[in-house]
Amino acid sequence: MAAKLKQAAYIQKKEVPALSWRWLNWLIPLMIVIAGMFWAEQQLSNAKTLPVKKIRVHGTFINLSEEMLYQSVSKAIAGGYFNVDVEHVREEVEQLPWVKRATVRRVWPDTLSVSVIEQKPVAVAKGFGLVNAQGEVFKPAEKYTAKVLPVFDGKPSLNKEMLQKYHAMNTLLAGIQQKIIYMKFDARHALQIELDNGLKLVLGRGESKRRLQRMLKIYPRVLAARVHDIDVIDLRYTNGMAISWKKKMENSKAIAGDMNHV
């Protein structure tokens, strides 16, 4: 009986352990670490702790200016070195019409480095702005005088196709030392072009490359000498072409006769 009472007392004592203070040995340091991290986060979030003092701009610029880029970056900076939103800064810089692409990164301890690729116009999109090498339209805020750029006359959605045709046809026209200064592409994909010597060509829909090649075969021996008297050449014919003259030519019958052998 005495043994059973001792066993019961032992079990009861085991079920109610004595209060231990050992957990304070790791809880207090943990709380100190958490408080320190919170304080550090608050300090680093303060723009006055580590302010962004310098902006470095990298790139080759023709129509952009460093001042323009500095203003855009400065406007977008909020917070200190650690919490400045570099993605937001990049987006602000890319809002500038002449900026094609930008990258922004932090440089310890107080600098933002901004690398910029400037838009390079290859054509004027009539009524819309300028066209870059990818066929994308961008519109500068200021007036841009593009004396050496060809004019694309058509919907912006057609600019990529127009750009492809422009390059392909200019390759062919290099043989007569000419290039396209104006290209019209309507909703039906009918094509018209004007060369830098003033010659206008109506190429119509489809087979524009073949039609241009047909004209180039006779250009040196039939058309070159009279090119300034020609208004328009219509190449939409299966086996020939129609020429509209600026004024009546005395030898137009002879020229027409030469073309019959093409």
QUIWOUR-V339251 format. One record per backbone hydrogen bond with DSSP energy under -0.5 kcal/mol. CO is the residue of the C=O (numbers start at 1). NH is the residue of the N-H. E is the energy in kcal/mol with one decimal. If there is no record, write none. Layout:
CO & NH & E
CO & NH & E
//
This chain:
1 & 5 & -2.0
2 & 6 & -2.0
3 & 7 & -2.1
4 & 8 & -2.4
5 & 9 & -2.2
6 & 10 & -2.0
7 & 11 & -2.3
8 & 12 & -2.5
9 & 13 & -1.9
10 & 14 & -1.9
11 & 15 & -2.0
12 & 16 & -0.8
15 & 17 & -0.6
21 & 24 & -1.1
22 & 25 & -1.9
23 & 26 & -0.8
23 & 27 & -2.1
24 & 28 & -1.6
26 & 30 & -1.7
27 & 31 & -2.5
28 & 32 & -1.9
29 & 33 & -2.4
30 & 34 & -2.5
31 & 35 & -2.4
32 & 36 & -2.3
33 & 37 & -2.5
34 & 38 & -2.5
35 & 39 & -2.4
36 & 40 & -2.5
37 & 41 & -2.6
38 & 42 & -2.2
39 & 43 & -2.2
40 & 44 & -2.8
41 & 45 & -1.7
42 & 46 & -0.6
43 & 46 & -0.7
45 & 47 & -0.5
46 & 49 & -1.8
46 & 50 & -0.9
50 & 81 & -3.2
51 & 53 & -0.8
54 & 112 & -2.2
55 & 57 & -0.5
56 & 114 & -3.5
58 & 116 & -2.8
59 & 61 & -0.6
65 & 69 & -1.7
66 & 70 & -2.9
67 & 71 & -2.2
68 & 72 & -1.7
69 & 73 & -2.5
70 & 74 & -2.9
71 & 75 & -1.9
72 & 76 & -1.0
73 & 76 & -0.6
73 & 77 & -1.1
80 & 84 & -1.1
84 & 86 & -1.2
85 & 89 & -2.0
86 & 90 & -2.4
87 & 91 & -2.2
88 & 92 & -2.1
89 & 93 & -2.3
90 & 94 & -2.4
92 & 95 & -0.9
93 & 96 & -1.6
96 & 99 & -2.1
98 & 100 & -0.6
98 & 119 & -2.9
101 & 117 & -2.8
103 & 115 & -2.6
105 & 113 & -3.1
107 & 110 & -0.5
107 & 111 & -2.0
110 & 53 & -2.0
110 & 54 & -2.3
111 & 107 & -2.9
112 & 56 & -2.8
112 & 114 & -0.5
113 & 105 & -2.1
113 & 115 & -0.5
114 & 58 & -2.9
115 & 103 & -2.2
116 & 118 & -0.6
117 & 100 & -2.5
117 & 101 & -1.4
119 & 121 & -0.6
120 & 133 & -0.5
122 & 150 & -0.7
123 & 125 & -0.5
123 & 131 & -2.9
124 & 126 & -1.0
124 & 152 & -3.6
125 & 128 & -2.9
125 & 129 & -2.2
129 & 125 & -1.7
130 & 138 & -2.3
131 & 122 & -3.4
131 & 123 & -1.3
132 & 135 & -2.1
136 & 132 & -2.4
138 & 130 & -3.1
138 & 140 & -0.5
144 & 146 & -0.7
145 & 147 & -0.6
150 & 124 & -2.9
150 & 152 & -0.5
151 & 153 & -0.6
151 & 183 & -2.7
152 & 126 & -2.6
152 & 154 & -0.7
153 & 185 & -2.5
155 & 158 & -2.2
156 & 159 & -1.6
158 & 162 & -2.5
159 & 163 & -2.5
160 & 164 & -1.9
161 & 165 & -2.2
162 & 166 & -2.7
163 & 167 & -2.2
164 & 168 & -2.3
165 & 169 & -2.8
166 & 170 & -2.2
167 & 171 & -1.6
168 & 172 & -1.2
169 & 173 & -2.7
170 & 174 & -1.3
172 & 175 & -1.5
173 & 176 & -1.7
173 & 178 & -2.0
174 & 177 & -1.2
179 & 196 & -1.8
181 & 151 & -2.1
182 & 194 & -2.3
183 & 153 & -3.4
184 & 192 & -2.1
186 & 189 & -2.3
190 & 186 & -1.8
191 & 203 & -2.4
191 & 204 & -1.6
192 & 184 & -3.0
193 & 201 & -3.1
194 & 181 & -2.9
194 & 182 & -1.5
195 & 198 & -2.1
199 & 195 & -2.8
200 & 233 & -2.5
201 & 193 & -2.5
201 & 203 & -0.7
202 & 235 & -2.8
204 & 191 & -1.7
207 & 211 & -2.4
208 & 212 & -2.2
209 & 213 & -2.2
210 & 214 & -1.9
211 & 215 & -1.7
212 & 216 & -2.2
213 & 217 & -1.3
214 & 218 & -0.7
215 & 218 & -0.7
215 & 219 & -1.1
216 & 220 & -0.6
218 & 222 & -2.4
218 & 223 & -1.0
219 & 223 & -0.7
219 & 224 & -3.0
223 & 226 & -1.3
223 & 227 & -0.5
224 & 227 & -0.9
226 & 229 & -1.9
226 & 230 & -0.6
227 & 230 & -0.8
229 & 246 & -3.4
229 & 247 & -0.6
231 & 200 & -0.8
232 & 234 & -0.5
232 & 244 & -3.1
233 & 202 & -2.7
233 & 235 & -0.7
234 & 242 & -2.3
240 & 237 & -0.6
242 & 234 & -3.4
243 & 245 & -0.6
244 & 231 & -3.2
244 & 232 & -1.4
249 & 252 & -1.3
251 & 255 & -2.0
252 & 256 & -2.5
253 & 257 & -2.1
254 & 258 & -2.1
255 & 259 & -2.0
256 & 260 & -1.1
258 & 261 & -1.2
259 & 262 & -1.8
//
